[in-house]
């Protein structure tokens, strides 16, 4: 099960990176068409917006895995290490609560958009459930990565803290 979670989160990170690459390609094409051909696209901004949401949502779990999220640890470092680990796990529980809400409400949005046949009000007329589905799926990827960290006995408080070794104890 742990291996499956690893690969799902890793795949989310890969799709996130590919989305950023596609954003670059679409924006380059948009600039080329707009300024060199004097014929801007009608779909460029919309596609970039959807890709940005995809990149953000599907990259959440992977970013947590590599400890890439912003962490304000000035106050946390004032406490002894067992309390630091408790506070870290508490923050992970808060992430779980937010993920569950995002999955629940995101799925309701996806179902409503599909049921009502909502489409974007642009010439592209994209069915809105397609870009919306990445929100609950991205929250699910963040959730499984968070749960994995919650149950990790050798939790590392901060990869950037040279005072701590792999077991979370001061060297």
FISEPA-570693 format. One record per residue: x, y, z of N, C-alpha, C in turn. Coordinates in pm, whole numbers, padded with zeros to 5 digits, always signed. Atoms other than C-alpha are relative to their C-alpha. Last residue first. Layout:
N
XYZXYZXYZ/...
This chain:
171
-00129+00070+00016+02323+01588+01714+00095+00039+00110/-00113-00090+00023+01976+01694+01823+00129-00079-00004/-00070-00036-00123+01714+01429+01782+00114+00093-00032/+00061-00119-00057+01460+01406+01499+00063+00039+00133/+00098+00039-00102+01552+01048+01417-00067+00118+00066/+00115+00069+00058+01719+01147+01089-00105-00038+00104/-00035+00112+00085+01949+01402+01257-00126-00071-00045/+00075+00123-00019+01855+01746+01381+00051-00109-00093/-00012+00045-00138+02081+02048+01432-00066-00136+00024/-00121+00080-00019+02127+02092+01056+00017-00053+00142/-00050-00031-00133+01762+02202+01016+00123-00087+00028/-00097-00108+00010+01689+02204+00642+00061+00036+00135/-00116+00049+00075+01520+01866+00632+00109+00106-00004/-00036-00091+00108+01286+01984+00904+00126-00050-00067/+00068-00127-00020+01091+01784+01158+00034+00098-00112/-00105-00101+00003+01198+01446+01026-00069+00135+00009/+00038-00125+00065+00952+01179+01125+00113+00102+00014/-00125-00077+00007+01117+00853+01213-00024+00134-00068/-00062-00003-00134+00795+00686+01327+00127+00084+00003/-00143+00022+00011+00612+00777+01008+00064+00014+00137/-00033+00130-00058+00241+00743+01079+00148-00036-00014/+00054+00011-00135+00159+01110+01030+00044-00130+00068/-00089-00073-00092+00393+01132+00730-00048-00011+00144/-00127+00074-00005+00199+00859+00547+00097+00068+00096/+00024+00116-00087-00128+01030+00642+00128-00083+00011/+00007-00048-00138+00003+01355+00491-00019-00115+00097/-00136-00033-00041+00107+01185+00167+00003+00047+00145/-00074+00126-00021-00233+01017+00140+00145+00027+00039/+00048+00076-00115-00412+01347+00204+00082-00127+00022/-00055-00066-00119-00202+01550-00040-00039-00077+00125/-00145+00026+00002-00284+01299-00315+00069+00064+00122/-00020+00141-00037-00653+01313-00217+00148-00035+00003/+00017+00006-00145-00646+01694-00224+00019-00143+00050/-00121-00057-00061-00503+01674-00576-00007-00002+00152/-00105+00099+00021-00789+01441-00676+00133+00049+00059/+00010+00109-00097-01047+01670-00514+00110-00106-00018/+00000-00053-00137-00911+01972-00705-00020-00113+00102/-00135+00004-00055-00815+01792-01028+00004+00051+00144/-00027+00130-00062-01182+01719-01094+00141-00009+00058/+00035+00003-00143-01259+02087-01148+00041-00131+00067/-00103-00065-00082-01065+02108-01477-00030-00005+00150/-00134+00051+00033-01283+01835-01631+00108+00074+00078/-00034+00109-00091-01608+01921-01449+00141-00052-00027/-00071-00044-00120-01611+02256-01627+00035-00112+00096/+00084+00047-00110-01695+02119-01972+00075+00023+00133/-00051+00117-00073-01473+02339-02191-00101-00044+00105/+00116+00069-00060-01664+02581-02415+00039-00131+00068/-00045+00138-00023-01345+02680-02606-00114-00088+00053/+00013+00079+00123-01521+02990-02741+00045-00146+00016/-00098-00046+00098-01554+03113-02384-00019-00082-00127/+00068-00099+00084-01829+03086-02125+00098+00064-00098/-00056-00134-00012-01687+02768-01975-00067+00093-00101/-00116-00017+00088-01922+02471-01971+00052+00142+00020/-00069-00129+00000-02169+02351-01710+00120-00003-00095/-00060-00022+00131-02365+02040-01811+00070+00134-00010/+00059-00118+00063-02587+02061-01504+00055+00028-00140/+00146+00016+00006-02509+01705-01393-00067+00116-00075/+00029+00105+00098-02139+01736-01477-00151-00015-00019/-00037-00050+00132-02104+02069-01300-00032-00102-00109/+00098-00102+00039-02298+01942-00999+00031+00052-00140/+00128+00066+00031-02089+01623-00976-00104+00101-00048/-00018+00077+00123-01762+01818-00999-00131-00066-00042/-00011-00093+00113-01875+02071-00739+00011-00073-00133/+00136-00053+00018-01985+01795-00497-00002+00098-00118/+00077+00104+00069-01647+01626-00552-00145+00045-00023/-00046+00006+00139-01466+01949-00465-00078-00103-00080/+00062-00110+00073-01678+01991-00153+00044+00003-00146/+00145+00003-00009-01590+01647-00017-00064+00109-00087/+00048+00117+00074-01231+01628-00138-00152+00000-00003/-00021-00024+00143-01152+01983-00028-00051-00117-00084/+00097-00101+00045-01311+01925+00314+00014+00026-00150/+00132+00065-00001-01116+01601+00362-00108+00098-00047/+00008+00092+00115-00796+01776+00255-00137-00065-00007/+00018-00084+00119-00852+02063+00503-00015-00089-00124/+00135-00059-00006-00902+01815+00789-00028+00085-00124/+00097+00107+00026-00594+01613+00688-00141+00058-00002/-00003+00021+00145-00387+01934+00672-00101-00108-00039/+00076-00111+00058-00496+02012+01028-00003-00012-00153/+00142+00029-00022-00380+01665+01133-00088+00113-00057/+00039+00102+00098-00043+01737+00970-00147-00037+00017/+00018-00070+00128-00017+02060+01172-00039-00099-00110/+00124-00076-00010-00076+01856+01487-00028+00076-00130/+00110+00096+00023+00197+01615+01378-00137+00069+00010/-00006+00038+00141+00440+01906+01348-00114-00097-00034/+00056-00112+00077+00331+02045+01685+00000-00032-00150/+00145-00005-00026+00391+01705+01848-00065+00110-00084/+00060+00111+00075+00733+01676+01680-00151-00004+00020/-00009-00035+00141+00829+02021+01806-00065-00110-00085/+00110-00093+00024+00704+01924+02155-00001+00045-00147/+00127+00076-00005+00933+01618+02153-00122+00091-00026/+00026+00082+00119+01218+01841+02025-00127-00084+00010/-00083+00122+00006+01203+02100+02303-00046-00089-00116/+00045+00112-00083+01026+02425+02213+00100-00115-00005/-00015-00041-00140+01174+02754+02085-00033-00114+00096/-00136+00029-00046+01227+02595+01742+00023+00041+00145/-00014+00143-00028+00849+02589+01686+00137-00033+00058/+00059+00027-00131+00828+02969+01717+00023-00147+00037/-00067-00084-00099+01070+03038+01429-00051-00032+00141/-00044+00081-00114+00942+02742+01227+00073+00081+00107/-00050-00102-00092+00732+02914+00965+00037-00073+00129/+00020+00033-00141+00702+02649+00698+00060+00112+00084/-00054-00102-00089+00656+02715+00327-00033-00038+00144/+00097-00101-00042+00587+02394+00140+00067+00099+00095/-00011-00121+00078+00877+02218-00030-00101+00107+00038/-00002-00111-00096+00924+01943+00226+00019+00133-00071/-00136-00054+00008+01001+01685-00047+00019+00122+00091/-00098+00109-00014+00692+01482+00045+00142+00054+00003/-00007+00034-00143+00482+01796+00098+00107-00107+00022/-00068-00111-00067+00567+01914-00255+00011-00024+00150/-00144+00015+00027+00474+01572-00390+00079+00110+00070/-00052+00116-00074+00135+01588-00222+00149-00016-00018/+00004-00022-00145+00057+01941-00345+00064-00114+00079/-00133-00008-00057+00174+01891-00705+00003+00015+00151/-00063+00131+00008-00160+01766-00837+00141+00000+00057/+00071+00103-00076-00341+02075-00711+00073-00135-00001/+00006-00030-00143-00097+02342-00824-00059-00117+00079/-00135+00003-00056-00013+02194-01163+00000+00020+00151/-00047+00139+00003-00375+02122-01245+00137-00012+00065/+00075+00069-00106-00487+02470-01136+00047-00145+00009/-00053-00052-00126-00212+02620-01353-00069-00065+00120/-00127+00067-00025-00308+02395-01644+00062+00047+00132/+00029+00139-00036-00668+02514-01624+00128-00076+00032/+00066-00001-00132-00560+02879-01621-00028-00142+00048/-00104-00026-00099-00316+02821-01910-00060+00000+00141/-00077+00124-00013-00598+02664-02113+00110+00016+00105/+00083+00100-00067-00823+02963-02048+00077-00130+00024/+00009-00035-00142-00552+03216-02133-00080-00105+00078/-00128+00007-00071-00471+03047-02463-00010+00024+00149/+00001+00105-00100-00826+02979-02590+00124-00001+00090/+00115-00023-00087-00917+03273-02810+00001-00094+00119/+00090+00114-00013-00577+03287-02976-00117+00037+00091/-00002+00073-00128-00419+03616-03069-00100-00116+00001/+00122+00082-00005-00382+03705-03439-00001-00080+00129/+00111-00092-00029-00126+03984-03492-00135-00073-00002/+00101+00024+00103+00107+03723-03645-00119+00095+00013/-00063+00017+00131+00420+03836-03459-00103-00020-00113/-00089-00109+00036+00274+03990-03145+00066-00017-00137/+00048-00136-00030-00037+03788-03070+00091+00107-00059/+00120-00034+00079+00047+03460-03241-00041+00145+00018/-00035+00006+00142+00402+03438-03103-00119+00045-00087/-00080-00120+00026+00291+03552-02757+00037+00006-00148/+00089-00116-00011+00015+03288-02752+00076+00129-00032/+00083-00001+00120+00253+03017-02876-00091+00123-00001/-00090-00035+00110+00501+03103-02603-00078+00009-00130/-00028-00144-00010+00219+03105-02348+00094+00046-00111/+00121-00073+00040+00097+02764-02466+00026+00150+00004/+00023+00015+00143+00449+02616-02453-00120+00082-00048/-00104-00072+00072+00529+02757-02108-00023-00008-00151/+00029-00143-00018+00197+02640-01970+00101+00083-00078/+00105-00033+00097+00270+02296-02119-00042+00147+00010/-00063-00001+00132+00598+02283-01924-00103+00038-00108/-00079-00123+00005+00415+02380-01605+00069+00013-00136/+00094-00111+00016+00159+02109-01671+00073+00133-00009/+00038-00004+00142+00437+01855-01724-00096+00114-00027/-00115-00054+00075+00576+01942-01380-00032+00010-00149/-00014-00140-00038+00234+01890-01219+00113+00066-00079/+00105-00071+00076+00184+01565-01411+00006+00150+00030/-00039+00002+00141+00520+01443-01274-00102+00077-00085/-00111-00094+00018+00433+01550-00920+00045+00009-00145/+00058-00134-00013+00097+01372-00938+00106+00107-00020/+00066-00026+00127+00283+01063-01064-00067+00138+00000/-00107-00027+00096+00509+01081-00758-00059+00033-00137/-00048-00135-00030+00205+01108-00530+00109+00040-00099/+00109-00094+00030+00046+00804-00694+00046+00144+00021/+00008-00019+00145+00379+00618-00694-00113+00093-00040/-00121-00065+00050+00443+00666-00324-00013+00032-00148/+00009-00141-00039+00084+00584-00231+00120+00078-00054/+00104-00059+00084+00109+00258-00428-00014+00149+00030/-00060-00017+00132+00440+00176-00256-00100+00065-00096/-00089-00115-00008+00284+00235+00085+00063+00031-00136/+00082-00120+00000+00000+00000+00000+00086+00126+00000/
